[in-house]
Amino acid sequence: DEDGWFSGAKYGVYLLGDYKFKNVNFSGGLRYEAISLDANLLSSKPVFNFGASYELTKKDFFRASIAQAFRIPSIAERYVEESLGDVNIYPNPEILPETGYTSEIGYKRMLNNKKWKGFVDVALYWTEFDNMVEFNFANHSTEGDTVPKIGFKAVNVARARIFGWEINVEERGTIGKFELAAKLGYTYAYGVDLNSNPQRKNIANFLGNAFLGVYTSKKQHAQFERSTTANIPGNPLYGVLRYRFRHTLKLDVSAKYKRFSLGANMAYYSYVDNVDEVFKVLIPGVSEDRNALNYNGAFILNLRAAYTVTEKINFNFIVENVFNNDYALRLAKPNAPRSFTFQTKFKF
């Protein structure tokens, strides 16, 4: 309106269904969502999903699923214009919704006996996106602009393909008077912008590089850092999506004896292969932080100890980032250094 305000609405409807036939369980669904601004329909699309699981034995389960994806660009991506110091952010009212699909196949094995309960779960996934939205740093000037519009703008720049796997293991039980528990999770994600690297559109080429990307040498990283647009045969890093970890590993172990308990939480995040070069120029310390990692990624260890006085009172001592590692899971946003916390909880 005249005061610069606008009105909008986001709405959706969905339908889900399940059907079981002997040892097979089928599920499916339909979702429709839309967004409007000042009574004008901006985006809408129906999407479907389907899945099935098969109980081979009381301890073995297989599953498969496929689901369409649809993401409506946010109001901020469409209309927000902002300046953060020397960094300018421009709106893009013409941005298109993201569409695509994701699929998964998996296997789960229960690990249960009289004293122990747990499972191991392994899954492969494949995701495709069209019109993927990324904030792109460039000169976004158009005809008629008197001042260059250099900065970030949400644009449809990528047709993305992501492949990977997840492994989760969980177990808990007792040894004598000790209660023990452990959780392990590992994710590998290889994602490529198919527009920036057309060779990856070939599925065989993509899968070959996805498996080569499980391990990359310092030489391959150095080649990629020197030129993110060239394509050296045998180097799977060219065309990878920005700001992503290929490897994520998390482990949590704990032991409890009567009123005492000890635990450790460990996490590993691999080196972020691809970032916008402009961040290295505009934000002090980004290049130094990335060089300090030396392509090795970040390892974080947290420790905890607890003592239960009564059912309503307990004491906790927590040490986070035990090795005081300098790392940033989000670019230019450093995570906290080592810290010590003593905590007392009272339940009323």
N, C-alpha and C positions, 0 to 999 in steps of 0.2 A: 504494500500500500504506500501512501505518500510518506509515511514515517519510516519506511524501510523494513517494516515487519511483514512476515508472510505466515500463512497457515498451511499445515500439511497433515497428512494422515498415512499411517502404515497399517495394513490389515491383511489377514490371511485366514485360510480355512484348510483343514487337513482331514484325511480319512485313513484309518489304519485297520488292518485285519490280519488275523492269524488262523491257520488251519493245520491240524496235526493228523497225519496218516501213518499209523504204526510207529516206526522209529524216526520218521521224518517230520520236521516242523517247518511249515512255510509261513512267510510273513510278507506283507506288501503294503504299500501306501501311496497316497496321492496328496500333494500339497500345492496350494495356489496362494500366492501372496502378491501384493501390489503396493505401490507407494504413489501418493498424489501430492501435488503442491499447488496451492491456490486453485483448487478444483480441477487441475490438469493432471491426467494420468501420466506418470513418468515412466514406470516400468511395471511389467507384470508377466508371469509365465507359470504354467503348470509343470510340476516335476514329479517323477515317479521313483519308487524304490522297490526292490524285491530281494528277498533273501531266503535261504534254506539252511537247516542244520540237520545233521544225521547222527543219531546215537548208535555207534557201532557196537559198543559194549557199555557197561555201567561206568566205565572209566575213560572211554575214548569217544571223542566228539569231533566231527568235521563240520565246517560251515563255509558258505559262500554268499556273497551279496554284491549287488550293484545298485547305485543310486545316482540319479541326476543331481546336479548342483546348480544353484542360481543365487547370485548375491547382488542385491541392489546397491549401487553406489550410495554412500552416505551423503547427508546434506553438506557436511564439511568438504567432501571431495568435489561436490558440484559447485558450491557457492561461496566458500570461505576464502577471503583474501586477507593476508596477514603478513607483517614484517617482524622478524625476530632478529634484531640487530642487523647484520649484513645479509641475512638469509630472507629471501622473499618467497611467499607461497601464493600461487595464483589459482583462481577457481576454474572449473571446467564444466559448464552446464551441459555440454554435448557428450559427456562421458557415457559409455554404454555399460550395461550390466555384465557381470561375469557369468558365463555359463560353462557347463562341462559335466563330468561324471567321475565317480570314484568307485573302485571295485576292490574286493578283498576275498582271499581264500585263507582258511585257517584250520588249525588242529589244536585240540586241547586234551591233555592227559591228566587225569586226577591222580594224585600221589598220596593216597590215604591208607593208613593202617590203624592199629589200635592206639598208638601213641603219637602219630604224626598225621597232619592234614595239610594238603597243599595241591599245587598243580603246576604244569608247564604249558605255556600257550605260545604257539608260533603262528605268525600271519605274514602273508605277502600282500602288498597293496599296489594299485596302479591308479593314477589320477590324471585326468586331462582337463585343461581349462582353455577356453577361448575368451578373448577380450579381457585377459587378466589385468587388473589395475595395479599399477606401480607409480610411485612418485618419482618423476623423471626430472633431473636437473638439466636445463638447456635454455636457449633463447626462445621464449614462447611468444615473441612478437608476431602480430598479424598486420595485414595491410591497414594503414591508417594510424598505427601507433607512432607517436612522436618520440617516445622514450622506450628504449629496449627493455623488454620484460624478461630479465634473466633471473632464474630461480627455479623453484620446484612447482610441479603441477601434476595432478593425478591424471594419467593418460592410459589408454588401452594400448600397451606396447608389446604384450607378450601372449603368445600361445604357448602355454606351459604344459610340460609332461613331467610327472613325478613317479618314481618307482622306488620301492624299498621294502623293508621287512621289520617286524617287531618281535621281540622275544621277551616273555615275562615268566618269571619263576617265583613262586611263593610257597613257603613251608613254615609250619609252626608245630611245636611239640614239646616234649619233656625228656630230660635226661636226669634221672634221680629227682632231686628237688628243684632243679633248674628248669625254668620255662624259657624256651628259645624261639626266636622268630627271625626270618630272613625274607627279604624281597629284592629281586633283581629285575631290572628292566633295561633293555637295549633297543635302540631304534636306529636304523640306517635309512637315510632319505637322500635320493639323488634326483634333483630337479633341474630341468633345462628349459631355457627360453628358446623355443624352436624357431622363432623368427631370427634371432641373432646367430643361430647355428643350424642352418637348414639340413646339414648332414644328419642331425639327430632325429629328423622326421622318419628316417628309415629305422624300423623297429629293431632289426638285427644290430645296426650300428649303435642305437641308443642303449640296448641291453648290454652290448659288449663294453661300452664305456661306463655303464652303471656298475658292472662288476669290477672293471679296472679301477673305478673310483673308490673302492673299498679301502685301498691304500694308495696314497699319492706321495711321491718323494719331494724333498726340498727343491730339487732341480725343476720338477714340474710346477711347483708353486712359484718359483722364481721366474720361469718362462711366462706364466700367466700374469704375474704382477707387472712384468715389463710391457705386456700388450694384451689387454683383455679382449681384443677384437680379432687377433690372428688365430689361426687354427693349426697347431702343430700336431701331426699324426701321432696317435698314442697318448696324447695328453687329454684326459677326460674333463679337465677343469673348464675348458672353453665353452661358454654358453650357459654355465650354471647360474641359477637364480641368485639374486642378491640377498644378503643378510640372513643366511640359513646355515645351520649346523648339519653336516652330513652324518655325524655320529653323536649320539647322546646315550650315555650310560649312567644308570643310577642304581645304588645299592644301599639297603638299609638293614642293619643287623641289631638285634637287641637280646639281652639276657636278664631274667628276673629271678631273684632268690629271696623268698619271703617278702620283706618290705623294701628291699633294695633292687634297683634296676640300672643297667648301663646300656648305652646304645651309641651307634655310630651311623652317620649318614654320609655317603660319598657320592659325588657326581662328577662326570667328565663331559665337557662340551668341546667338540672339535673346533678347529680354527675356522672362522667365517671366511670362506674363499673369496667372495665377491662383494665389494662395497663401492659406492660411488666415489670416484677419485676426488670430487669436490670437497668431501668431508676431510680428506687429508690436508687440504689447503686451507679451508675456512676455520676448522676447529683445531686449536692447539692441542697437541698430545696424542691425537689419533694415530698418526704414523708411528710415533714412539711406542705406543701401547701395542700396536700390531707387530712391530719389530721385536718387542720384548717377548712376545709369545713364540716367535721363531717357528711359526707354522705348527706348533705342538698342541695348541688348544689350552683349555683351562681345566684344572683339577681342583675340586673343593672338598674339604673334609670338615664335618661338624661332629662334635661329641656332646653327649648328654649323660647326666646321672640324676637319679631321683630317689627320694626316700619318702615312704608313705607313713606318716605318723598315725593317722586314723583314717577312716573312710572319708572324712571331710577336710583333712589337712595334709598337705604334702609339700615337700621342698624339691626344687629342681635347680641344677647347675648346668649351664649350657655354654659351650665354647664354639663359636661359629668362625669359619675360615681359619682353621687351626694353623695352617702354614703361612697365613697372612699374604696370600697370593694377590697380585694386582691383576684384576680381570674385569671385563665389562661384557655382560651377556647381551646388552643393547649398546649399539655403537655410541660412543661419547657419553655414556651414562655409567660411570664406574660403580661396581658393586662394593659393598662395605668391606673395610679391612677387618682384621681379627677383632672379635669382641667377646667379652665375658659377661654372662648374665646369671644373677642369682634370683630365683623366683619362688615366691611362696603363694600357694593357692588355698583359699578357704571356701568351702561350700556351705551355703546357708539353706 
